[in-house]
Amino acid sequence: MKIIVIGPRGKMGKLITQTAAARDDMELVAGVAPKGRDYIGADLGTTAMVGREIGVPVVDDLKSVIDRCDVIIDFSTKEMAMEVLDLAIAHKKALVCGTTGFSDVEMQRFQDAAKNIPMLYAANTSKLVNIMNKLLELVVRTAGQDLDIEILEMHDQWKKDAPSGTSKEMGEIMAEALGNELKDLAVYGREGASPRVPGSIGYHSLRAGNIPSSHTVYFGGMGERLEITHHSYNWECFARGACDCAAFLDGKAPGFYTIKDVLNL
Protein backbone atom coordinates (compact mmCIF):
# COMPACT_ATOMS: atom_id res chain seq x y z
CA MET A 1 0.00 0.00 0.00
CA LYS A 2 1.15 3.53 -0.76
CA ILE A 3 1.68 5.90 2.19
CA ILE A 4 2.02 9.65 2.65
CA VAL A 5 3.41 10.82 6.00
CA ILE A 6 2.53 14.29 7.27
CA GLY A 7 5.30 16.08 9.18
CA PRO A 8 8.15 13.67 8.36
CA ARG A 9 10.71 15.67 10.34
CA GLY A 10 8.59 15.78 13.50
CA LYS A 11 9.04 13.55 16.53
CA MET A 12 6.42 11.04 15.44
CA GLY A 13 6.50 11.65 11.69
CA LYS A 14 10.18 10.77 11.53
CA LEU A 15 9.70 7.47 13.35
CA ILE A 16 6.61 6.59 11.31
CA THR A 17 8.59 7.21 8.11
CA GLN A 18 11.44 5.00 9.35
CA THR A 19 9.01 2.24 10.35
CA ALA A 20 7.06 2.35 7.08
CA ALA A 21 10.30 2.33 5.05
CA ALA A 22 11.30 -0.94 6.74
CA ARG A 23 7.98 -2.72 6.04
CA ASP A 24 7.51 -4.93 3.00
CA ASP A 25 3.80 -4.12 2.78
CA MET A 26 4.26 -0.34 2.52
CA GLU A 27 5.64 2.06 -0.06
CA LEU A 28 6.28 5.67 0.89
CA VAL A 29 5.27 8.01 -1.93
CA ALA A 30 5.75 11.43 -0.28
CA GLY A 31 6.26 13.35 2.91
CA VAL A 32 4.38 16.61 3.50
CA ALA A 33 5.96 19.33 5.63
CA PRO A 34 4.80 22.81 6.66
CA LYS A 35 5.60 25.57 4.20
CA GLY A 36 8.93 27.32 4.63
CA ARG A 37 10.94 24.39 5.95
CA ASP A 38 14.47 24.21 4.57
CA TYR A 39 14.13 20.51 3.69
CA ILE A 40 11.27 20.97 1.21
CA GLY A 41 12.35 19.23 -2.00
CA ALA A 42 14.82 16.96 -0.21
CA ASP A 43 14.58 13.17 -0.28
CA LEU A 44 12.17 11.80 2.31
CA GLY A 45 14.63 9.15 3.45
CA THR A 46 17.30 11.75 4.15
CA THR A 47 14.84 14.09 5.84
CA ALA A 48 13.49 11.41 8.21
CA MET A 49 16.94 9.89 8.83
CA VAL A 50 15.99 6.52 7.39
CA GLY A 51 19.66 5.89 6.62
CA ARG A 52 19.25 5.93 2.85
CA GLU A 53 17.54 7.84 0.08
CA ILE A 54 14.21 6.32 -0.92
CA GLY A 55 13.59 8.29 -4.10
CA VAL A 56 10.52 10.28 -3.05
CA PRO A 57 10.31 13.96 -2.12
CA VAL A 58 9.25 16.06 0.80
CA VAL A 59 6.72 18.62 -0.44
CA ASP A 60 4.73 21.42 1.17
CA ASP A 61 1.52 20.88 -0.78
CA LEU A 62 -0.46 17.72 0.03
CA LYS A 63 -2.84 18.35 -2.84
CA SER A 64 0.00 17.92 -5.36
CA VAL A 65 0.78 14.35 -4.22
CA ILE A 66 -2.37 13.05 -2.50
CA ASP A 67 -3.62 11.06 -5.50
CA ARG A 68 -0.49 8.90 -5.36
CA CYS A 69 -1.38 7.35 -2.00
CA ASP A 70 -3.77 4.85 -0.47
CA VAL A 71 -3.49 6.05 3.12
CA ILE A 72 -2.32 9.25 4.82
CA ILE A 73 -0.72 9.06 8.27
CA ASP A 74 -0.91 12.33 10.20
CA PHE A 75 0.69 12.98 13.60
CA SER A 76 1.31 16.69 13.10
CA THR A 77 -0.47 19.70 14.64
CA LYS A 78 -4.17 20.27 15.13
CA GLU A 79 -4.08 23.16 12.63
CA MET A 80 -2.37 21.10 9.94
CA ALA A 81 -4.57 18.10 10.71
CA MET A 82 -7.73 20.02 9.81
CA GLU A 83 -6.29 20.87 6.38
CA VAL A 84 -5.23 17.24 5.86
CA LEU A 85 -8.71 16.05 6.83
CA ASP A 86 -10.40 18.31 4.29
CA LEU A 87 -8.13 17.10 1.48
CA ALA A 88 -8.53 13.44 2.47
CA ILE A 89 -12.31 13.82 2.20
CA ALA A 90 -12.10 15.68 -1.11
CA HIS A 91 -9.83 13.03 -2.65
CA LYS A 92 -11.46 10.02 -0.95
CA LYS A 93 -8.29 8.88 0.80
CA ALA A 94 -8.09 6.79 3.95
CA LEU A 95 -6.67 8.69 6.92
CA VAL A 96 -4.97 7.71 10.16
CA CYS A 97 -4.81 10.65 12.58
CA GLY A 98 -3.00 10.51 15.91
CA THR A 99 -2.81 14.23 16.56
CA THR A 100 -4.39 15.33 19.86
CA GLY A 101 -5.73 18.51 21.43
CA PHE A 102 -8.89 18.85 19.33
CA SER A 103 -12.06 20.48 20.57
CA ASP A 104 -15.35 18.59 20.59
CA VAL A 105 -16.40 20.45 17.44
CA GLU A 106 -13.17 19.48 15.67
CA MET A 107 -13.51 15.85 16.74
CA GLN A 108 -17.00 15.83 15.27
CA ARG A 109 -15.45 16.69 11.90
CA PHE A 110 -13.48 13.45 12.05
CA GLN A 111 -16.66 11.56 12.90
CA ASP A 112 -18.46 13.18 9.99
CA ALA A 113 -15.58 12.37 7.61
CA ALA A 114 -16.20 8.68 8.25
CA LYS A 115 -19.33 8.92 6.09
CA ASN A 116 -17.06 9.39 3.08
CA ILE A 117 -13.67 7.84 3.84
CA PRO A 118 -12.09 5.12 6.01
CA MET A 119 -11.18 7.27 9.06
CA LEU A 120 -9.11 5.96 11.96
CA TYR A 121 -8.52 8.24 14.91
CA ALA A 122 -6.25 7.08 17.73
CA ALA A 123 -5.07 9.27 20.60
CA ASN A 124 -2.55 6.53 21.38
CA THR A 125 -1.38 3.81 18.99
CA SER A 126 0.54 1.73 21.55
CA LYS A 127 -0.72 -1.86 21.79
CA LEU A 128 -0.09 -2.02 25.54
CA VAL A 129 -1.81 1.30 26.28
CA ASN A 130 -4.93 0.00 24.62
CA ILE A 131 -4.75 -3.25 26.55
CA MET A 132 -4.42 -1.06 29.66
CA ASN A 133 -7.66 0.66 28.66
CA LYS A 134 -9.43 -2.71 28.73
CA LEU A 135 -8.07 -3.34 32.22
CA LEU A 136 -9.32 0.07 33.38
CA GLU A 137 -12.78 -0.71 32.06
CA LEU A 138 -12.76 -4.06 33.85
CA VAL A 139 -11.78 -2.50 37.19
CA VAL A 140 -14.41 0.22 37.00
CA ARG A 141 -17.24 -2.07 35.89
CA THR A 142 -16.35 -4.46 38.71
CA ALA A 143 -15.73 -2.07 41.63
CA GLY A 144 -15.78 1.50 40.33
CA GLN A 145 -18.51 2.76 42.65
CA ASP A 146 -16.32 1.90 45.66
CA LEU A 147 -13.08 3.47 44.41
CA ASP A 148 -11.52 6.93 44.14
CA ILE A 149 -9.98 7.35 40.66
CA GLU A 150 -6.95 9.57 40.02
CA ILE A 151 -4.88 9.85 36.83
CA LEU A 152 -1.25 11.00 36.69
CA GLU A 153 0.20 11.55 33.22
CA MET A 154 3.76 12.59 32.38
CA HIS A 155 5.19 13.88 29.11
CA ASP A 156 8.08 15.90 27.77
CA GLN A 157 8.41 19.64 28.20
CA TRP A 158 7.29 20.28 24.62
CA LYS A 159 3.85 18.67 24.79
CA LYS A 160 1.24 21.34 24.12
CA ASP A 161 -2.03 19.88 25.41
CA ALA A 162 -2.88 18.94 28.98
CA PRO A 163 -4.18 16.57 30.04
CA SER A 164 -2.89 14.24 27.36
CA GLY A 165 -5.21 12.83 24.75
CA THR A 166 -4.42 9.34 26.04
CA SER A 167 -5.41 10.19 29.61
CA LYS A 168 -8.60 11.86 28.40
CA GLU A 169 -9.47 8.69 26.50
CA MET A 170 -8.79 6.66 29.66
CA GLY A 171 -11.09 8.98 31.61
CA GLU A 172 -13.80 8.69 28.98
CA ILE A 173 -13.63 4.89 29.10
CA MET A 174 -13.93 4.87 32.90
CA ALA A 175 -16.65 7.51 32.98
CA GLU A 176 -18.71 5.48 30.50
CA ALA A 177 -18.23 2.38 32.66
CA LEU A 178 -19.67 4.44 35.53
CA GLY A 179 -22.66 5.40 33.40
CA ASN A 180 -21.58 9.02 33.07
CA GLU A 181 -19.59 11.44 30.90
CA LEU A 182 -16.05 12.60 31.64
CA LYS A 183 -17.01 16.27 31.49
CA ASP A 184 -19.27 15.71 34.49
CA LEU A 185 -16.65 13.85 36.54
CA ALA A 186 -13.24 15.34 35.72
CA VAL A 187 -11.37 17.51 38.23
CA TYR A 188 -8.14 19.06 36.96
CA GLY A 189 -5.56 19.58 39.73
CA ARG A 190 -6.16 20.87 43.25
CA GLU A 191 -5.05 23.86 45.26
CA GLY A 192 -5.81 25.15 48.74
CA ALA A 193 -8.89 23.83 50.52
CA SER A 194 -9.97 21.29 47.92
CA PRO A 195 -11.53 18.13 49.36
CA ARG A 196 -12.08 15.28 46.96
CA VAL A 197 -15.46 15.24 45.24
CA PRO A 198 -16.95 11.74 45.61
CA GLY A 199 -17.24 9.96 42.28
CA SER A 200 -14.89 12.35 40.47
CA ILE A 201 -11.91 11.44 38.26
CA GLY A 202 -8.87 13.51 39.20
CA TYR A 203 -6.28 14.62 36.64
CA HIS A 204 -2.67 15.63 37.24
CA SER A 205 -0.28 16.54 34.41
CA LEU A 206 3.51 16.62 34.70
CA ARG A 207 5.73 18.10 31.98
CA ALA A 208 9.51 17.70 32.30
CA GLY A 209 12.61 16.97 30.26
CA ASN A 210 12.16 14.47 27.45
CA ILE A 211 9.80 12.02 29.19
CA PRO A 212 8.24 10.11 26.25
CA SER A 213 4.91 9.13 27.86
CA SER A 214 3.79 7.74 31.20
CA HIS A 215 0.27 7.15 32.49
CA THR A 216 -0.77 5.81 35.89
CA VAL A 217 -4.34 5.33 37.07
CA TYR A 218 -4.78 5.02 40.83
CA PHE A 219 -7.81 3.25 42.26
CA GLY A 220 -8.06 4.10 45.94
CA GLY A 221 -10.10 1.89 48.23
CA MET A 222 -10.29 1.67 52.01
CA GLY A 223 -7.10 0.01 53.22
CA GLU A 224 -5.85 -0.82 49.73
CA ARG A 225 -4.85 0.74 46.43
CA LEU A 226 -4.54 -0.55 42.87
CA GLU A 227 -2.22 1.14 40.35
CA ILE A 228 -2.17 0.41 36.63
CA THR A 229 0.73 2.02 34.78
CA HIS A 230 2.12 2.22 31.27
CA HIS A 231 5.57 3.63 30.51
CA SER A 232 6.93 4.16 27.01
CA TYR A 233 10.72 4.31 26.85
CA ASN A 234 10.61 6.06 23.49
CA TRP A 235 8.11 6.73 20.72
CA GLU A 236 8.83 3.67 18.57
CA CYS A 237 5.83 1.73 19.90
CA PHE A 238 3.53 4.53 18.72
CA ALA A 239 5.13 4.57 15.26
CA ARG A 240 4.69 0.80 14.88
CA GLY A 241 1.09 1.14 15.98
CA ALA A 242 0.45 3.96 13.52
CA CYS A 243 1.70 1.84 10.63
CA ASP A 244 -0.41 -1.09 11.81
CA CYS A 245 -3.42 1.25 11.76
CA ALA A 246 -2.64 2.26 8.18
CA ALA A 247 -2.30 -1.38 7.12
CA PHE A 248 -5.66 -2.12 8.77
CA LEU A 249 -7.38 0.56 6.65
CA ASP A 250 -6.22 -0.92 3.36
CA GLY A 251 -9.35 -1.79 1.40
CA LYS A 252 -11.75 -0.81 4.20
CA ALA A 253 -15.11 0.78 3.48
CA PRO A 254 -15.83 4.32 4.74
CA GLY A 255 -16.37 4.34 8.48
CA PHE A 256 -14.97 5.54 11.78
CA TYR A 257 -12.41 3.06 13.08
CA THR A 258 -10.34 2.99 16.24
CA ILE A 259 -7.28 1.16 17.53
CA LYS A 260 -9.69 -1.31 19.17
CA ASP A 261 -10.67 -2.48 15.70
CA VAL A 262 -7.02 -2.93 14.77
CA LEU A 263 -6.24 -4.96 17.90
CA ASN A 264 -9.59 -6.80 18.09
CA LEU A 265 -10.17 -5.48 21.61
Disulfide bonds with the S-S distance in Angstrom:
none
